[in-house]
Amino acid sequence: MRALTIRVLLLSLLIAHVAGMPAAQEIVDRVAARIENDIILLSDIRTLSRYQQFLDGKPETDSQILERLIDQWIVRTEATVSRFPQPSDADIEHGVERVRKSF
């Protein structure tokens, strides 16, 4: 009887210990670049790469995509700082229509 009690107690301790252990860790994403208070994630680069693969049949390298994303960040920040006026809805529609006609 005492052996059974010890086995049950050990089994209970083992289950409690295993239940309290953290699960295996997995890296979900990585920071590819930090620009001031913003970050560019590796998943952003990979998403753009897959999009280019879909459209053009060949993606750029990760470093080329990262350079382009940094350039876009700089342009967007400069436009915000310079208080560049936002286009009106009519201007946007006109630009979209012009692009449609080019195809």
Contacts in CASP RR format, 6 or more apart in sequence:
PFRMAT RR
TARGET T0000
AUTHOR 0000-0000-0000
METHOD contacts of the structure
MODEL  1
MRALTIRVLLLSLLIAHVAGMPAAQEIVDRVAARIENDIILLSDIRTLSR
YQQFLDGKPETDSQILERLIDQWIVRTEATVSRFPQPSDADIEHGVERVR
KSF
29 41 0 8 1.000
29 42 0 8 1.000
29 43 0 8 1.000
30 41 0 8 1.000
30 42 0 8 1.000
31 39 0 8 1.000
31 40 0 8 1.000
31 41 0 8 1.000
31 42 0 8 1.000
32 39 0 8 1.000
32 40 0 8 1.000
32 41 0 8 1.000
32 42 0 8 1.000
32 44 0 8 1.000
32 45 0 8 1.000
32 62 0 8 1.000
32 66 0 8 1.000
33 39 0 8 1.000
33 40 0 8 1.000
33 66 0 8 1.000
33 69 0 8 1.000
33 70 0 8 1.000
34 40 0 8 1.000
35 70 0 8 1.000
35 73 0 8 1.000
36 77 0 8 1.000
38 73 0 8 1.000
40 66 0 8 1.000
40 69 0 8 1.000
40 70 0 8 1.000
40 73 0 8 1.000
44 69 0 8 1.000
45 62 0 8 1.000
45 65 0 8 1.000
45 66 0 8 1.000
45 69 0 8 1.000
46 62 0 8 1.000
48 59 0 8 1.000
48 65 0 8 1.000
48 69 0 8 1.000
49 59 0 8 1.000
49 60 0 8 1.000
49 62 0 8 1.000
49 65 0 8 1.000
50 59 0 8 1.000
52 58 0 8 1.000
52 59 0 8 1.000
52 60 0 8 1.000
52 65 0 8 1.000
53 59 0 8 1.000
59 65 0 8 1.000
60 68 0 8 1.000
END
